[in-house]
Amino acid sequence: MESKKFKGWGVLVAACILSFIPTGIMGNCFSLYMAPVCEDLGFSVTSWSLVNLIASFASAIGAMVIAGLYQKKNMKIMMVIVTVGSCACWAVATFCTAIWQFYLIFALSNIFQAGLTQLPISMLVTAWFEDKRATMMSIAYASGGLGGAVWSPVISKFIASGTTGWKTAMLFSAAVVGIVMLVTALILVKRSPAEYGTEPYRTSKKDASIANAQAQSNAWIGVSKKVATKSGAWFCVLGVVLCVGILSAGVTTHVPNFVTSVAQDGGKLQGTVLSVYSVVSIFGMVGGGALMDKMGIRKTVLAAAVLVIIGLGSLYAYSITGNTTLVFGYSVFFAIAMFLPKVLPAVLMSTVFGTKDYAGIYAFANLFFLIGAAFGSVLTSIIQGIAGYGITWIFYMVIAVLLFLSVSGAISGGKKLQEKYPQGDE
């Protein structure tokens, strides 16, 4: 295959834009609106928090619906529709005055937005890259972290411009996402190589063992959603996404409060900790995907689980000693492993179940990831309230071990499916 005929590099750019623009400006910056909206309209923080919960589950439902439409309909046209729908909702949100209106608008917005974030990124990269799939996936998702870092100060500046600055910020976000995504959808988005008479990306040379095994798994056409969800591998995959959701949300949402409760410094240390975490996690995202391609999923997740345990051990040691140096072990080791929430599920689905019904399987599994994430934050509150943060971090070390065991089971189950359906199921 001549490189000039391969259109996947443009598709990879589209995936990075999907991550940098809609994910970065709408997803990663959404938390910035809580304080200004509540202050302007007199809402309680608790009532606004329900916006996030409702929007998350609406996004999961939207992903399952849009996954089928992306597979059956023209992806470019569908992406134009979800772009217009999502941006229109953000514009309408500036006219909302009651909390129930925000619930409705952002539930609808996130149904559309599901077609602009993780789902199309994972679909496009999986379709266009057989080799180096995890690396390309991690590059695309790392753009979201970079987007959050770039857009956060911009959005914050709009919000700080006045009492209704949040409205200007929302309109600005809708305009940027609308313009950029319409151009991206029409020019760069291409659903699959087959539609353009070409093939997925494959390297010319293979490292005999891992690379060949990974390439064969990536090239396997796979099984349908019906067969996949009735297999033993499916239950292991559910264990993976639940553990990842519980681990990532349960830890990250409580670390700022934990750090401040120990430091008693009014929140100064937590800002530094989170800044270091954000920077390191971007490099961890790219590095994690590259390691998956080089070492395989199982060994990479094992290494990540060890890093998670070291990071949590740093938090535990900090809770006992109060030594501020120790807490940065979390910012480094735990952050490096945080390619797990996005890259691992996206790559694992194609490895275990193939590419035949990838979008539907991925979207369905994502619902359980969100359940795990929602449960994780509450679980941390319960455990730390009963036994303190120290025991809580030990509990999450156990979750990291269970994550690795679930990944191992899923990969083994995927091999059995591939042996049973070498040409894919009917």
TAQUIJO-V939592 format. One record per pair of residues at least 24 apart in sequence whose C-alpha atoms are under 7 Angstrom apart, sorted by sequence separation. I is the first residue (numbers start at 1). J is the second residue. D is the distance in whole Angstrom. If there is no record, write none. Layout:
i: <I I>
j: <J J>
d: <D D>
This chain:
i: <85 308 86 307 308 85 86 307 308 82 307 82 82 304 79 54 58 62 66 61 62 51 55 59 63 284 288 51 55 58 59 62 63 280 284 54 58 284 285 59 277 281 284 285 289 55 59 273 276 277 280 281 284 41 63 280 262 281 273 277 352 352 262 353 352 128 127 128 124 130 131 129 130 131 319 128 129 130 131 94 127 128 316 316 91 90 91 90 312 211 91 211 90 131 130 210 312 210 87 130 309 130 87 308 248 22 23 84 22 83 305 244 245 305 244 18 19 83 18 305 80 302 18 301 241 80 15 79 76 298 76 298 11 12 76 75 29 8 24 28 19 23 24 19 25 20 24 25 29 40 250 16 19 20 24 245 249 253 15 16 19 228 245 20 21 25 242 246 250 16 20 24 238 241 242 245 246 249 250 241 245 249 37 243 246 247 250 36 223 238 242 246 250 222 223 245 218 222 224 225 33 218 221 222 223 224 217 220 221 222 223 221 225 218 225 145 142 142 142 26 138 139 25 138 247 135 138 137 247 135 22 134 135 21 134 243 134 135 134 244 243 132 240 240 239 240 237 14 236 236 236 237 14 236 14 233 11 233 10 11 11 233 232 233 6 223 224 221 222 223 221 138 137 134 134 122 123 119 67 68 67 64 67 64 63 64 60 60 60>
j: <109 333 112 333 334 112 113 334 337 112 337 113 115 337 115 103 107 111 115 111 112 102 106 110 114 335 339 103 107 110 111 114 115 332 336 107 111 337 338 113 331 335 338 339 343 110 114 328 331 332 335 336 339 97 119 336 319 338 331 335 410 411 322 414 414 192 192 193 191 200 201 200 201 202 390 200 201 202 203 167 200 201 390 393 170 170 171 171 393 293 174 294 174 215 215 295 397 296 174 218 397 219 178 400 341 116 117 178 117 178 400 340 341 401 341 116 117 181 117 404 182 404 121 404 345 185 121 185 185 407 186 408 124 125 189 191 148 128 144 148 140 144 145 141 147 143 147 148 152 163 373 140 143 144 148 369 373 377 140 141 144 353 370 146 147 151 368 372 376 143 147 151 365 368 369 372 373 376 377 369 373 377 166 372 375 376 379 166 353 368 372 376 380 353 354 376 350 354 356 357 166 351 354 355 356 357 351 354 355 356 357 356 360 354 361 282 282 285 286 173 285 286 173 286 396 286 289 289 399 289 177 289 290 177 290 399 292 293 293 403 403 293 403 406 406 407 406 184 406 407 409 410 188 410 189 409 188 410 188 189 190 413 413 414 198 424 425 423 424 425 424 343 343 343 347 346 359 363 359 360 360 360 363 363 363 364 363 366 367>
d: <7 6 5 5 5 6 6 6 6 5 6 7 6 5 7 7 5 4 6 7 7 7 6 5 5 7 6 5 5 6 5 6 7 6 4 6 5 6 7 7 4 5 7 4 7 6 5 6 6 6 6 5 6 7 7 6 7 6 6 6 7 6 7 6 4 6 5 6 6 6 6 5 6 5 6 5 5 6 6 5 7 6 5 6 7 6 6 7 6 7 7 7 6 6 6 6 7 6 5 5 5 6 6 7 7 7 6 7 7 6 5 7 7 7 6 6 6 7 6 7 6 6 7 6 7 7 5 6 5 7 6 6 7 7 7 6 6 6 5 5 6 6 7 6 7 5 4 6 6 6 7 4 5 5 5 5 5 7 6 7 4 6 6 7 7 6 6 5 4 6 4 7 7 6 5 4 5 6 4 5 4 6 7 7 6 7 7 7 6 7 5 4 6 5 6 7 7 4 6 6 7 6 5 6 6 5 6 6 5 5 7 5 7 7 6 6 5 6 6 7 5 5 6 5 6 7 5 7 7 4 6 4 5 6 6 6 6 7 6 7 6 6 5 5 6 6 7 6 5 7 6 6 6 5 6 7 6 5 6 6 6 4 6 6 7 5 7 7 5 5 6 6 6 7 6 6 6 7 5 6 6 6 7 5 5 6 7 6 5>
